[in-house]
Amino acid sequence: MFQKDFSRRDVMKMAALGLTASMVPSLSHAMPSARPRNLAMNNIHTGESIESCYFDGKDYIQGELARIDFLCRDHRRNEVHAMDKGLLDQLNQIQRLLNVESEVVIISGYRSPATNEALRSKSNGVAKKSYHMLGQAIDFRLEGVKLNHVREAALSLQAGGVGYYPRSQFVHIDTGPVRRW
């Protein structure tokens, strides 16, 4: 399952963190030992970047979540939608598993229903009921990190859907049912 360039320690960290996340994903923010969660993000379509501490170790920070929502907006229609906090936590967990703080390069975050339909008319790879339309999906890569490592870390979380698009250089994650493609 894992690429041979993962060390045994990497695999153990992924397994441990994936097990923890799958056992109590909804309680992870309420645990007293919770750490602050940070993300540096860049939207390739708008050129906008942010660095955000969206969770202070105890609570989600609404102003920071709003900044992330704006960055992940549907850039084609300039529509903002709340992004699922669990999705942001998945990104943070992937970075922790890989022991990196690389910038999250956003290919696609929120998509309005109109944008999703327009994309579907041009490609059979766009789902009719895409989690992007709910703010529950993101297509991304981590700057300077091998894409297959990102995919393996995402799969180890068992926290939702994981799609792998090596030709387009991104991984899709969502907070829907656990599945892969």
Secondary structure as GFF3:
##gff-version 3
##sequence-region A 1 181
A	DSSP	alpha_helix	8	23	.	.	.	ID=ss1
A	DSSP	three_ten_helix	25	30	.	.	.	ID=ss2
A	DSSP	beta_strand	37	43	.	.	.	ID=ss3
A	DSSP	beta_strand	49	55	.	.	.	ID=ss4
A	DSSP	alpha_helix	62	71	.	.	.	ID=ss5
A	DSSP	alpha_helix	85	98	.	.	.	ID=ss6
A	DSSP	beta_strand	104	108	.	.	.	ID=ss7
A	DSSP	alpha_helix	113	122	.	.	.	ID=ss8
A	DSSP	three_ten_helix	131	134	.	.	.	ID=ss9
A	DSSP	beta_strand	137	142	.	.	.	ID=ss10
A	DSSP	alpha_helix	147	157	.	.	.	ID=ss11
A	DSSP	beta_strand	161	165	.	.	.	ID=ss12
A	DSSP	beta_strand	170	174	.	.	.	ID=ss13
A	DSSP	beta_strand	179	180	.	.	.	ID=ss14
###
